[in-house]
């Protein structure tokens, strides 16, 4: 028996049409991906420019007097200390109170 033709005439025309559609589809996808890449690049550029111009809302008051770098530079004026130094002083104070109470009641 003779082997059948790989594509009967009607199937061959459908195959050629499918190949043409696939080529058109792949070129359309390529163009779309290029446009998407450009749009993402523009979006990333916009994001970085926004980040450069954005100010931090939780930053210190720019008109406030400068804080001292270390509490021992101005020990009698805690309002000039940085917030972290005030926290350390308060925690240290509580540690002294708790240790004193422990030794007093032991």
PDB file as gemmi writes it, atoms N, CA and C in Angstrom:
CRYST1    1.000    1.000    1.000  90.00  90.00  90.00 P 1                      
ATOM      1  N   UNK A   1       0.824  -1.174   0.000  1.00  0.00           N  
ATOM      2  CA  UNK A   1       0.000   0.000   0.000  1.00  0.00           C  
ATOM      3  C   UNK A   1       0.871   1.240   0.000  1.00  0.00           C  
ATOM      4  N   UNK A   2       0.418   2.223  -0.688  1.00  0.00           N  
ATOM      5  CA  UNK A   2       1.153   3.479  -0.725  1.00  0.00           C  
ATOM      6  C   UNK A   2       0.825   4.271   0.531  1.00  0.00           C  
ATOM      7  N   UNK A   3       1.848   4.920   1.059  1.00  0.00           N  
ATOM      8  CA  UNK A   3       1.597   5.713   2.266  1.00  0.00           C  
ATOM      9  C   UNK A   3       0.815   6.965   1.879  1.00  0.00           C  
ATOM     10  N   UNK A   4      -0.063   7.380   2.735  1.00  0.00           N  
ATOM     11  CA  UNK A   4      -0.854   8.561   2.402  1.00  0.00           C  
ATOM     12  C   UNK A   4       0.038   9.799   2.375  1.00  0.00           C  
ATOM     13  N   UNK A   5      -0.370  10.763   1.623  1.00  0.00           N  
ATOM     14  CA  UNK A   5       0.378  12.023   1.534  1.00  0.00           C  
ATOM     15  C   UNK A   5       0.358  12.686   2.911  1.00  0.00           C  
ATOM     16  N   UNK A   6       1.454  13.332   3.291  1.00  0.00           N  
ATOM     17  CA  UNK A   6       1.480  13.932   4.620  1.00  0.00           C  
ATOM     18  C   UNK A   6       0.365  14.960   4.816  1.00  0.00           C  
ATOM     19  N   UNK A   7       0.031  15.678   3.773  1.00  0.00           N  
ATOM     20  CA  UNK A   7      -1.050  16.657   3.862  1.00  0.00           C  
ATOM     21  C   UNK A   7      -1.944  16.499   2.654  1.00  0.00           C  
ATOM     22  N   UNK A   8      -3.233  16.183   2.851  1.00  0.00           N  
ATOM     23  CA  UNK A   8      -4.153  16.223   1.712  1.00  0.00           C  
ATOM     24  C   UNK A   8      -4.283  17.676   1.254  1.00  0.00           C  
ATOM     25  N   UNK A   9      -4.688  17.926   0.041  1.00  0.00           N  
ATOM     26  CA  UNK A   9      -4.716  19.298  -0.491  1.00  0.00           C  
ATOM     27  C   UNK A   9      -5.452  20.294   0.405  1.00  0.00           C  
ATOM     28  N   UNK A  10      -6.583  19.925   0.977  1.00  0.00           N  
ATOM     29  CA  UNK A  10      -7.325  20.868   1.817  1.00  0.00           C  
ATOM     30  C   UNK A  10      -6.538  21.135   3.106  1.00  0.00           C  
ATOM     31  N   UNK A  11      -5.944  20.079   3.644  1.00  0.00           N  
ATOM     32  CA  UNK A  11      -5.172  20.247   4.871  1.00  0.00           C  
ATOM     33  C   UNK A  11      -3.914  21.062   4.612  1.00  0.00           C  
ATOM     34  N   UNK A  12      -3.325  20.917   3.404  1.00  0.00           N  
ATOM     35  CA  UNK A  12      -2.127  21.675   3.060  1.00  0.00           C  
ATOM     36  C   UNK A  12      -2.422  23.178   3.042  1.00  0.00           C  
ATOM     37  N   UNK A  13      -3.567  23.555   2.468  1.00  0.00           N  
ATOM     38  CA  UNK A  13      -3.891  24.981   2.435  1.00  0.00           C  
ATOM     39  C   UNK A  13      -4.152  25.497   3.862  1.00  0.00           C  
ATOM     40  N   UNK A  14      -4.797  24.646   4.698  1.00  0.00           N  
ATOM     41  CA  UNK A  14      -5.008  25.059   6.090  1.00  0.00           C  
ATOM     42  C   UNK A  14      -3.673  25.184   6.821  1.00  0.00           C  
ATOM     43  N   UNK A  15      -2.733  24.263   6.531  1.00  0.00           N  
ATOM     44  CA  UNK A  15      -1.415  24.297   7.160  1.00  0.00           C  
ATOM     45  C   UNK A  15      -0.662  25.565   6.761  1.00  0.00           C  
ATOM     46  N   UNK A  16      -0.723  25.904   5.482  1.00  0.00           N  
ATOM     47  CA  UNK A  16      -0.043  27.109   5.022  1.00  0.00           C  
ATOM     48  C   UNK A  16      -0.674  28.357   5.651  1.00  0.00           C  
ATOM     49  N   UNK A  17      -1.996  28.348   5.740  1.00  0.00           N  
ATOM     50  CA  UNK A  17      -2.675  29.484   6.352  1.00  0.00           C  
ATOM     51  C   UNK A  17      -2.300  29.582   7.832  1.00  0.00           C  
ATOM     52  N   UNK A  18      -2.222  28.421   8.511  1.00  0.00           N  
ATOM     53  CA  UNK A  18      -1.843  28.402   9.920  1.00  0.00           C  
ATOM     54  C   UNK A  18      -0.407  28.911  10.093  1.00  0.00           C  
ATOM     55  N   UNK A  19       0.492  28.505   9.201  1.00  0.00           N  
ATOM     56  CA  UNK A  19       1.877  28.949   9.266  1.00  0.00           C  
ATOM     57  C   UNK A  19       1.958  30.456   9.078  1.00  0.00           C  
ATOM     58  N   UNK A  20       1.190  30.993   8.144  1.00  0.00           N  
ATOM     59  CA  UNK A  20       1.174  32.426   7.915  1.00  0.00           C  
ATOM     60  C   UNK A  20       0.615  33.148   9.140  1.00  0.00           C  
ATOM     61  N   UNK A  21      -0.469  32.594   9.712  1.00  0.00           N  
ATOM     62  CA  UNK A  21      -1.043  33.201  10.913  1.00  0.00           C  
ATOM     63  C   UNK A  21      -0.063  33.140  12.080  1.00  0.00           C  
ATOM     64  N   UNK A  22       0.675  32.018  12.176  1.00  0.00           N  
ATOM     65  CA  UNK A  22       1.649  31.878  13.248  1.00  0.00           C  
ATOM     66  C   UNK A  22       2.761  32.900  13.085  1.00  0.00           C  
ATOM     67  N   UNK A  23       3.226  33.112  11.855  1.00  0.00           N  
ATOM     68  CA  UNK A  23       4.274  34.099  11.599  1.00  0.00           C  
ATOM     69  C   UNK A  23       3.765  35.494  11.942  1.00  0.00           C  
ATOM     70  N   UNK A  24       2.533  35.778  11.537  1.00  0.00           N  
ATOM     71  CA  UNK A  24       1.952  37.075  11.846  1.00  0.00           C  
ATOM     72  C   UNK A  24       1.789  37.232  13.358  1.00  0.00           C  
ATOM     73  N   UNK A  25       1.355  36.167  13.998  1.00  0.00           N  
ATOM     74  CA  UNK A  25       1.160  36.204  15.444  1.00  0.00           C  
ATOM     75  C   UNK A  25       2.491  36.398  16.163  1.00  0.00           C  
ATOM     76  N   UNK A  26       3.531  35.705  15.712  1.00  0.00           N  
ATOM     77  CA  UNK A  26       4.821  35.839  16.396  1.00  0.00           C  
ATOM     78  C   UNK A  26       5.395  37.241  16.206  1.00  0.00           C  
ATOM     79  N   UNK A  27       5.211  37.813  15.021  1.00  0.00           N  
ATOM     80  CA  UNK A  27       5.708  39.179  14.838  1.00  0.00           C  
ATOM     81  C   UNK A  27       4.891  40.163  15.670  1.00  0.00           C  
ATOM     82  N   UNK A  28       3.592  39.912  15.798  1.00  0.00           N  
ATOM     83  CA  UNK A  28       2.763  40.778  16.626  1.00  0.00           C  
ATOM     84  C   UNK A  28       3.165  40.656  18.092  1.00  0.00           C  
ATOM     85  N   UNK A  29       3.441  39.436  18.530  1.00  0.00           N  
ATOM     86  CA  UNK A  29       3.886  39.246  19.911  1.00  0.00           C  
ATOM     87  C   UNK A  29       5.232  39.923  20.148  1.00  0.00           C  
ATOM     88  N   UNK A  30       6.116  39.841  19.166  1.00  0.00           N  
ATOM     89  CA  UNK A  30       7.426  40.482  19.293  1.00  0.00           C  
ATOM     90  C   UNK A  30       7.264  41.996  19.433  1.00  0.00           C  
ATOM     91  N   UNK A  31       6.380  42.581  18.606  1.00  0.00           N  
ATOM     92  CA  UNK A  31       6.142  44.020  18.683  1.00  0.00           C  
ATOM     93  C   UNK A  31       5.521  44.401  20.026  1.00  0.00           C  
ATOM     94  N   UNK A  32       4.585  43.580  20.477  1.00  0.00           N  
ATOM     95  CA  UNK A  32       3.929  43.851  21.754  1.00  0.00           C  
ATOM     96  C   UNK A  32       4.925  43.779  22.900  1.00  0.00           C  
ATOM     97  N   UNK A  33       5.800  42.782  22.863  1.00  0.00           N  
ATOM     98  CA  UNK A  33       6.782  42.668  23.942  1.00  0.00           C  
ATOM     99  C   UNK A  33       7.745  43.847  23.924  1.00  0.00           C  
ATOM    100  N   UNK A  34       8.096  44.334  22.739  1.00  0.00           N  
ATOM    101  CA  UNK A  34       8.964  45.504  22.652  1.00  0.00           C  
ATOM    102  C   UNK A  34       8.267  46.727  23.229  1.00  0.00           C  
ATOM    103  N   UNK A  35       6.997  46.905  22.880  1.00  0.00           N  
ATOM    104  CA  UNK A  35       6.240  48.036  23.430  1.00  0.00           C  
ATOM    105  C   UNK A  35       6.094  47.928  24.946  1.00  0.00           C  
ATOM    106  N   UNK A  36       5.866  46.706  25.436  1.00  0.00           N  
ATOM    107  CA  UNK A  36       5.729  46.503  26.877  1.00  0.00           C  
ATOM    108  C   UNK A  36       7.044  46.812  27.590  1.00  0.00           C  
ATOM    109  N   UNK A  37       8.153  46.391  26.996  1.00  0.00           N  
ATOM    110  CA  UNK A  37       9.456  46.670  27.601  1.00  0.00           C  
ATOM    111  C   UNK A  37       9.714  48.177  27.656  1.00  0.00           C  
ATOM    112  N   UNK A  38       9.349  48.882  26.614  1.00  0.00           N  
ATOM    113  CA  UNK A  38       9.515  50.341  26.613  1.00  0.00           C  
ATOM    114  C   UNK A  38       8.647  50.998  27.680  1.00  0.00           C  
ATOM    115  N   UNK A  39       7.394  50.521  27.790  1.00  0.00           N  
ATOM    116  CA  UNK A  39       6.488  51.089  28.785  1.00  0.00           C  
ATOM    117  C   UNK A  39       7.010  50.836  30.201  1.00  0.00           C  
ATOM    118  N   UNK A  40       7.534  49.628  30.450  1.00  0.00           N  
ATOM    119  CA  UNK A  40       8.087  49.324  31.767  1.00  0.00           C  
ATOM    120  C   UNK A  40       9.313  50.181  32.057  1.00  0.00           C  
ATOM    121  N   UNK A  41      10.139  50.405  31.037  1.00  0.00           N  
ATOM    122  CA  UNK A  41      11.322  51.248  31.233  1.00  0.00           C  
ATOM    123  C   UNK A  41      10.897  52.674  31.572  1.00  0.00           C  
ATOM    124  N   UNK A  42       9.885  53.182  30.874  1.00  0.00           N  
ATOM    125  CA  UNK A  42       9.390  54.527  31.170  1.00  0.00           C  
ATOM    126  C   UNK A  42       8.822  54.592  32.584  1.00  0.00           C  
ATOM    127  N   UNK A  43       8.113  53.524  32.963  1.00  0.00           N  
ATOM    128  CA  UNK A  43       7.519  53.489  34.301  1.00  0.00           C  
ATOM    129  C   UNK A  43       8.612  53.453  35.363  1.00  0.00           C  
ATOM    130  N   UNK A  44       9.667  52.679  35.126  1.00  0.00           N  
ATOM    131  CA  UNK A  44      10.776  52.612  36.081  1.00  0.00           C  
ATOM    132  C   UNK A  44      11.472  53.962  36.177  1.00  0.00           C  
ATOM    133  N   UNK A  45      11.638  54.651  35.032  1.00  0.00           N  
ATOM    134  CA  UNK A  45      12.250  55.981  35.057  1.00  0.00           C  
ATOM    135  C   UNK A  45      11.388  56.950  35.847  1.00  0.00           C  
ATOM    136  N   UNK A  46      10.078  56.856  35.657  1.00  0.00           N  
ATOM    137  CA  UNK A  46       9.170  57.743  36.383  1.00  0.00           C  
ATOM    138  C   UNK A  46       9.225  57.448  37.881  1.00  0.00           C  
ATOM    139  N   UNK A  47       9.337  56.168  38.228  1.00  0.00           N  
ATOM    140  CA  UNK A  47       9.404  55.790  39.629  1.00  0.00           C  
ATOM    141  C   UNK A  47      10.660  56.352  40.281  1.00  0.00           C  
ATOM    142  N   UNK A  48      11.798  56.233  39.608  1.00  0.00           N  
ATOM    143  CA  UNK A  48      13.039  56.726  40.209  1.00  0.00           C  
ATOM    144  C   UNK A  48      13.035  58.239  40.293  1.00  0.00           C  
ATOM    145  N   UNK A  49      12.464  58.920  39.312  1.00  0.00           N  
ATOM    146  CA  UNK A  49      12.420  60.375  39.398  1.00  0.00           C  
ATOM    147  C   UNK A  49      11.474  60.805  40.516  1.00  0.00           C  
ATOM    148  N   UNK A  50      10.392  60.054  40.732  1.00  0.00           N  
ATOM    149  CA  UNK A  50       9.481  60.350  41.827  1.00  0.00           C  
ATOM    150  C   UNK A  50      10.186  60.133  43.163  1.00  0.00           C  
ATOM    151  N   UNK A  51      10.952  59.040  43.249  1.00  0.00           N  
ATOM    152  CA  UNK A  51      11.659  58.744  44.493  1.00  0.00           C  
ATOM    153  C   UNK A  51      12.702  59.815  44.790  1.00  0.00           C  
ATOM    154  N   UNK A  52      13.295  60.387  43.752  1.00  0.00           N  
ATOM    155  CA  UNK A  52      14.302  61.425  43.961  1.00  0.00           C  
ATOM    156  C   UNK A  52      13.676  62.724  44.459  1.00  0.00           C  
ATOM    157  N   UNK A  53      12.445  63.008  44.035  1.00  0.00           N  
ATOM    158  CA  UNK A  53      11.821  64.277  44.399  1.00  0.00           C  
ATOM    159  C   UNK A  53      10.964  64.160  45.648  1.00  0.00           C  
ATOM    160  N   UNK A  54      10.636  62.962  46.067  1.00  0.00           N  
ATOM    161  CA  UNK A  54       9.763  62.783  47.218  1.00  0.00           C  
ATOM    162  C   UNK A  54      10.523  63.094  48.507  1.00  0.00           C  
ATOM    163  N   UNK A  55       9.866  63.796  49.408  1.00  0.00           N  
ATOM    164  CA  UNK A  55      10.462  64.062  50.706  1.00  0.00           C  
ATOM    165  C   UNK A  55       9.903  63.088  51.716  1.00  0.00           C  
ATOM    166  N   UNK A  56      10.664  62.815  52.718  1.00  0.00           N  
ATOM    167  CA  UNK A  56      10.225  61.873  53.741  1.00  0.00           C  
ATOM    168  C   UNK A  56       9.376  62.608  54.751  1.00  0.00           C  
ATOM    169  N   UNK A  57       8.143  62.186  54.892  1.00  0.00           N  
ATOM    170  CA  UNK A  57       7.209  62.856  55.770  1.00  0.00           C  
ATOM    171  C   UNK A  57       7.524  62.674  57.242  1.00  0.00           C  
ATOM    172  N   UNK A  58       8.280  61.641  57.601  1.00  0.00           N  
ATOM    173  CA  UNK A  58       8.564  61.377  58.998  1.00  0.00           C  
ATOM    174  C   UNK A  58       9.929  61.914  59.418  1.00  0.00           C  
ATOM    175  N   UNK A  59      10.564  62.696  58.579  1.00  0.00           N  
ATOM    176  CA  UNK A  59      11.878  63.242  58.910  1.00  0.00           C  
ATOM    177  C   UNK A  59      11.737  64.377  59.919  1.00  0.00           C  
ATOM    178  N   UNK A  60      12.862  64.764  60.499  1.00  0.00           N  
ATOM    179  CA  UNK A  60      12.866  65.818  61.511  1.00  0.00           C  
ATOM    180  C   UNK A  60      12.535  67.163  60.877  1.00  0.00           C  
ATOM    181  N   UNK A  61      12.110  68.062  61.722  1.00  0.00           N  
ATOM    182  CA  UNK A  61      11.780  69.415  61.289  1.00  0.00           C  
ATOM    183  C   UNK A  61      13.047  70.113  60.805  1.00  0.00           C  
ATOM    184  N   UNK A  62      13.074  70.604  59.568  1.00  0.00           N  
ATOM    185  CA  UNK A  62      14.303  71.229  59.059  1.00  0.00           C  
ATOM    186  C   UNK A  62      14.646  72.540  59.747  1.00  0.00           C  
ATOM    187  N   UNK A  63      13.668  73.172  60.410  1.00  0.00           N  
ATOM    188  CA  UNK A  63      13.925  74.445  61.084  1.00  0.00           C  
ATOM    189  C   UNK A  63      14.260  74.272  62.561  1.00  0.00           C  
ATOM    190  N   UNK A  64      14.281  73.050  63.045  1.00  0.00           N  
ATOM    191  CA  UNK A  64      14.556  72.801  64.456  1.00  0.00           C  
ATOM    192  C   UNK A  64      16.048  72.990  64.732  1.00  0.00           C  
ATOM    193  N   UNK A  65      16.394  73.317  65.988  1.00  0.00           N  
ATOM    194  CA  UNK A  65      17.814  73.439  66.317  1.00  0.00           C  
ATOM    195  C   UNK A  65      18.493  72.071  66.198  1.00  0.00           C  
ATOM    196  N   UNK A  66      19.762  72.048  65.879  1.00  0.00           N  
ATOM    197  CA  UNK A  66      20.435  70.757  65.686  1.00  0.00           C  
ATOM    198  C   UNK A  66      20.545  69.982  66.999  1.00  0.00           C  
ATOM    199  N   UNK A  67      20.483  68.668  66.871  1.00  0.00           N  
ATOM    200  CA  UNK A  67      20.624  67.794  68.032  1.00  0.00           C  
ATOM    201  C   UNK A  67      22.108  67.545  68.289  1.00  0.00           C  
ATOM    202  N   UNK A  68      22.451  67.289  69.537  1.00  0.00           N  
ATOM    203  CA  UNK A  68      23.848  66.995  69.854  1.00  0.00           C  
ATOM    204  C   UNK A  68      24.143  65.554  69.460  1.00  0.00           C  
ATOM    205  N   UNK A  69      25.365  65.266  68.982  1.00  0.00           N  
ATOM    206  CA  UNK A  69      25.663  63.902  68.555  1.00  0.00           C  
ATOM    207  C   UNK A  69      25.712  62.905  69.711  1.00  0.00           C  
ATOM    208  N   UNK A  70      26.106  63.375  70.933  1.00  0.00           N  
ATOM    209  CA  UNK A  70      26.198  62.493  72.097  1.00  0.00           C  
ATOM    210  C   UNK A  70      25.624  63.230  73.299  1.00  0.00           C  
ATOM    211  N   UNK A  71      24.893  62.525  74.174  1.00  0.00           N  
ATOM    212  CA  UNK A  71      24.264  63.203  75.314  1.00  0.00           C  
ATOM    213  C   UNK A  71      25.267  63.886  76.244  1.00  0.00           C  
ATOM    214  N   UNK A  72      26.477  63.357  76.353  1.00  0.00           N  
ATOM    215  CA  UNK A  72      27.432  63.982  77.282  1.00  0.00           C  
ATOM    216  C   UNK A  72      27.978  65.307  76.747  1.00  0.00           C  
ATOM    217  N   UNK A  73      27.682  65.656  75.494  1.00  0.00           N  
ATOM    218  CA  UNK A  73      28.064  66.977  74.994  1.00  0.00           C  
ATOM    219  C   UNK A  73      27.171  68.072  75.590  1.00  0.00           C  
ATOM    220  N   UNK A  74      25.947  67.717  75.965  1.00  0.00           N  
ATOM    221  CA  UNK A  74      25.018  68.675  76.571  1.00  0.00           C  
ATOM    222  C   UNK A  74      24.133  67.915  77.563  1.00  0.00           C  
ATOM    223  N   UNK A  75      24.726  67.437  78.687  1.00  0.00           N  
ATOM    224  CA  UNK A  75      23.980  66.535  79.576  1.00  0.00           C  
ATOM    225  C   UNK A  75      22.819  67.189  80.321  1.00  0.00           C  
ATOM    226  N   UNK A  76      22.834  68.497  80.474  1.00  0.00           N  
ATOM    227  CA  UNK A  76      21.790  69.154  81.257  1.00  0.00           C  
ATOM    228  C   UNK A  76      20.606  69.608  80.398  1.00  0.00           C  
ATOM    229  N   UNK A  77      20.628  69.331  79.116  1.00  0.00           N  
ATOM    230  CA  UNK A  77      19.554  69.776  78.231  1.00  0.00           C  
ATOM    231  C   UNK A  77      19.054  68.601  77.386  1.00  0.00           C  
ATOM    232  N   UNK A  78      18.240  67.700  77.936  1.00  0.00           N  
ATOM    233  CA  UNK A  78      17.781  66.520  77.188  1.00  0.00           C  
ATOM    234  C   UNK A  78      16.949  66.851  75.954  1.00  0.00           C  
ATOM    235  N   UNK A  79      16.422  68.067  75.857  1.00  0.00           N  
ATOM    236  CA  UNK A  79      15.633  68.410  74.670  1.00  0.00           C  
ATOM    237  C   UNK A  79      16.525  68.509  73.429  1.00  0.00           C  
ATOM    238  N   UNK A  80      17.835  68.645  73.633  1.00  0.00           N  
ATOM    239  CA  UNK A  80      18.758  68.675  72.493  1.00  0.00           C  
ATOM    240  C   UNK A  80      19.300  67.298  72.149  1.00  0.00           C  
ATOM    241  N   UNK A  81      18.929  66.271  72.924  1.00  0.00           N  
ATOM    242  CA  UNK A  81      19.397  64.922  72.641  1.00  0.00           C  
ATOM    243  C   UNK A  81      18.601  64.341  71.482  1.00  0.00           C  
ATOM    244  N   UNK A  82      19.212  63.401  70.793  1.00  0.00           N  
ATOM    245  CA  UNK A  82      18.487  62.657  69.764  1.00  0.00           C  
ATOM    246  C   UNK A  82      17.492  61.723  70.454  1.00  0.00           C  
ATOM    247  N   UNK A  83      16.466  61.346  69.734  1.00  0.00           N  
ATOM    248  CA  UNK A  83      15.409  60.517  70.315  1.00  0.00           C  
ATOM    249  C   UNK A  83      15.954  59.187  70.840  1.00  0.00           C  
ATOM    250  N   UNK A  84      16.909  58.609  70.123  1.00  0.00           N  
ATOM    251  CA  UNK A  84      17.472  57.321  70.553  1.00  0.00           C  
ATOM    252  C   UNK A  84      18.145  57.457  71.908  1.00  0.00           C  
ATOM    253  N   UNK A  85      18.824  58.592  72.141  1.00  0.00           N  
ATOM    254  CA  UNK A  85      19.522  58.781  73.405  1.00  0.00           C  
ATOM    255  C   UNK A  85      18.536  58.932  74.553  1.00  0.00           C  
ATOM    256  N   UNK A  86      17.406  59.578  74.293  1.00  0.00           N  
ATOM    257  CA  UNK A  86      16.376  59.709  75.322  1.00  0.00           C  
ATOM    258  C   UNK A  86      15.822  58.331  75.669  1.00  0.00           C  
ATOM    259  N   UNK A  87      15.597  57.498  74.655  1.00  0.00           N  
ATOM    260  CA  UNK A  87      15.081  56.145  74.887  1.00  0.00           C  
ATOM    261  C   UNK A  87      16.068  55.355  75.732  1.00  0.00           C  
ATOM    262  N   UNK A  88      17.350  55.426  75.411  1.00  0.00           N  
ATOM    263  CA  UNK A  88      18.361  54.703  76.189  1.00  0.00           C  
ATOM    264  C   UNK A  88      18.391  55.198  77.639  1.00  0.00           C  
ATOM    265  N   UNK A  89      18.271  56.499  77.839  1.00  0.00           N  
ATOM    266  CA  UNK A  89      18.285  57.050  79.197  1.00  0.00           C  
ATOM    267  C   UNK A  89      17.068  56.570  79.987  1.00  0.00           C  
ATOM    268  N   UNK A  90      15.914  56.542  79.369  1.00  0.00           N  
ATOM    269  CA  UNK A  90      14.703  56.081  80.052  1.00  0.00           C  
ATOM    270  C   UNK A  90      14.812  54.598  80.386  1.00  0.00           C  
ATOM    271  N   UNK A  91      15.284  53.800  79.437  1.00  0.00           N  
ATOM    272  CA  UNK A  91      15.444  52.359  79.699  1.00  0.00           C  
ATOM    273  C   UNK A  91      16.475  52.124  80.806  1.00  0.00           C  
ATOM    274  N   UNK A  92      17.548  52.882  80.774  1.00  0.00           N  
ATOM    275  CA  UNK A  92      18.543  52.768  81.841  1.00  0.00           C  
ATOM    276  C   UNK A  92      17.968  53.153  83.191  1.00  0.00           C  
ATOM    277  N   UNK A  93      17.151  54.196  83.222  1.00  0.00           N  
ATOM    278  CA  UNK A  93      16.495  54.606  84.466  1.00  0.00           C  
ATOM    279  C   UNK A  93      15.590  53.525  85.012  1.00  0.00           C  
ATOM    280  N   UNK A  94      14.807  52.903  84.130  1.00  0.00           N  
ATOM    281  CA  UNK A  94      13.938  51.811  84.574  1.00  0.00           C  
ATOM    282  C   UNK A  94      14.767  50.628  85.079  1.00  0.00           C  
ATOM    283  N   UNK A  95      15.886  50.344  84.436  1.00  0.00           N  
ATOM    284  CA  UNK A  95      16.751  49.247  84.891  1.00  0.00           C  
ATOM    285  C   UNK A  95      17.263  49.526  86.298  1.00  0.00           C  
ATOM    286  N   UNK A  96      17.649  50.788  86.584  1.00  0.00           N  
ATOM    287  CA  UNK A  96      18.122  51.153  87.923  1.00  0.00           C  
ATOM    288  C   UNK A  96      16.997  51.000  88.938  1.00  0.00           C  
ATOM    289  N   UNK A  97      15.785  51.449  88.590  1.00  0.00           N  
ATOM    290  CA  UNK A  97      14.641  51.346  89.506  1.00  0.00           C  
ATOM    291  C   UNK A  97      14.323  49.875  89.791  1.00  0.00           C  
ATOM    292  N   UNK A  98      14.281  49.049  88.775  1.00  0.00           N  
ATOM    293  CA  UNK A  98      13.935  47.631  88.955  1.00  0.00           C  
ATOM    294  C   UNK A  98      15.025  46.922  89.771  1.00  0.00           C  
ATOM    295  N   UNK A  99      16.300  47.191  89.432  1.00  0.00           N  
ATOM    296  CA  UNK A  99      17.396  46.556  90.195  1.00  0.00           C  
ATOM    297  C   UNK A  99      17.389  47.019  91.649  1.00  0.00           C  
ATOM    298  N   UNK A 100      17.114  48.302  91.888  1.00  0.00           N  
ATOM    299  CA  UNK A 100      17.035  48.809  93.265  1.00  0.00           C  
ATOM    300  C   UNK A 100      15.899  48.181  94.028  1.00  0.00           C  
ATOM    301  N   UNK A 101      14.734  48.037  93.390  1.00  0.00           N  
ATOM    302  CA  UNK A 101      13.589  47.416  94.054  1.00  0.00           C  
ATOM    303  C   UNK A 101      13.867  45.954  94.356  1.00  0.00           C  
ATOM    304  N   UNK A 102      14.539  45.287  93.462  1.00  0.00           N  
ATOM    305  CA  UNK A 102      14.860  43.872  93.666  1.00  0.00           C  
ATOM    306  C   UNK A 102      15.798  43.708  94.854  1.00  0.00           C  
ATOM    307  N   UNK A 103      16.827  44.566  94.910  1.00  0.00           N  
ATOM    308  CA  UNK A 103      17.771  44.437  96.022  1.00  0.00           C  
ATOM    309  C   UNK A 103      17.149  44.901  97.339  1.00  0.00           C  
ATOM    310  N   UNK A 104      16.214  45.841  97.293  1.00  0.00           N  
ATOM    311  CA  UNK A 104      15.572  46.316  98.522  1.00  0.00           C  
ATOM    312  C   UNK A 104      14.629  45.277  99.102  1.00  0.00           C  
ATOM    313  N   UNK A 105      13.941  44.532  98.242  1.00  0.00           N  
ATOM    314  CA  UNK A 105      12.962  43.558  98.717  1.00  0.00           C  
ATOM    315  C   UNK A 105      13.508  42.138  98.785  1.00  0.00           C  
ATOM    316  N   UNK A 106      14.784  41.956  98.535  1.00  0.00           N  
ATOM    317  CA  UNK A 106      15.363  40.596  98.613  1.00  0.00           C  
ATOM    318  C   UNK A 106      16.004  40.333  99.950  1.00  0.00           C  
TER     319      UNK A 106                                                      
END                                                                             
